[in-house]
Amino acid sequence: MNNNSNSQKVPLNKTIRHSVIFSFKAGMSDQDKRHFFDAVSKLTAIEGVRTFEILKQTSVKNKYEFGISMEFQNNEAYQYYNNHPDHVAFVQNIWLKQVEDFLEIDYESL
C-alpha cells in the first residue's frame, strides 16, 4: 500500500446497471406486449449485455407496469450497446411507438 499523497488513483472499472421502468400505451394487446418483449430479448445478442431481466411491477407506489434491467462490465460496454444499430432501431421502431411513459436509470455501485 502506498500512502504517498502524490500517488495517482486508478479509476475502478465499475459495472453499469441499466434499468428502465415503463408503461405501455393504452390499447396494447397481450400479443403486442409479447412481441415487444420478444424484441427486447433479442437485444441480449449485442456484445456486452449481461444479467438481463424483464420484470413486472408489483408495487402500487408508482404508475409503471414493467421493467427491463441489464448489466454491463463497464461504461464502455454500455456505450457500445447504447449506440449499437440494433438498439437504436429498437428504440425508433418499437419503443417510441409502444411505450407511453418511462424512467431510465443507469448507475454503478459506490
N, C-alpha and C positions, 0 to 999 in steps of 0.2 A: 504494500500500500504506500502510495506517495502522498505525503502530507504537504508538499510544496504548494503554496497558494498560487504560484505562477503556472502550474501544470494545466494543460487544456483538458476539458471534459469531453469525452467522446459521446455523441448522442446515441441513445439506445435505438435499436431497430424495433420499434413497437408495433404490435398487432393493431390493425384498424378494424373496428366493428362498424359495419354499415347496416343501419336499421331504418326501415320505413314502415310507418303505420298509416293506414288509409281506409277510405270508404269508397265503395263503387258508386257510380252514377245510378240514379233511380231507373228501374226497369230492366236491370241486368238479370237475365235468367240464370238458373243454376248451371245450365250448359255453357253460357257465356263466361261464367266465373271459372268453370273447369278449363275452358280454352285459355283463359287468361293465366291461370296457374300453370298450365302446361307450358305456355310460352315463357313464363318466369323461370320455370325449372330448366329450360334449355340454356339459360344464361350461365348455368354452372359449368358449361363446356368451355367458357372463357378461362384462359390460363390465370391461375392465382386465386380463384374463388374457393374458399374453404368454409366448413361448418355452416352450410346453407340450411335454412329452415323457412317454411311457410307456416304462419301461426294464425290462430283465430282468437280475436279479442274476447275475453270473458268478463272483464271489469265493466261496471256501469259508470265508472269515473270519467270516461271520455266518450266522444262520439265515433271513434274509429272502429271498424269492423275486423280488419285483418292486419297482419304484419308480415314483413319479409326481413330476415336477418341473415347476414353472411359476414365472414371474416376474411381478412387479407393479411399476409405476412407482414406487410409494411405499407407505407403510403405510396410508394412507387407501384406496387402491385394493385392497389386500389385505383390509382390514377389510370393505369393501363386498362383496367376493367371499365372505369367510368367513361373513358374515351373510345372504347372498342366499338367498331361499327355495328356489331350485333346488339350491344346495349343501347347505343344511340337510336338504332332502328326500332327497338322495342319501345323506348320512351316515346318516340314520334308516332309510331303506327298503332300502338296498343295502349300504353299507359295514359297518354293525354286524352285519348278518346273514351276510356272506360273508368278512369278514376276521378271522383268528384273532389275529394279533399285529402290531403296527406301531411304528414310531418316526417321529415327526414333527419336522422341523427347519424353523424359519422364521428366516432370517438375512439380514444385509446385509453389504456389504464394509466393511472398516475404513477 
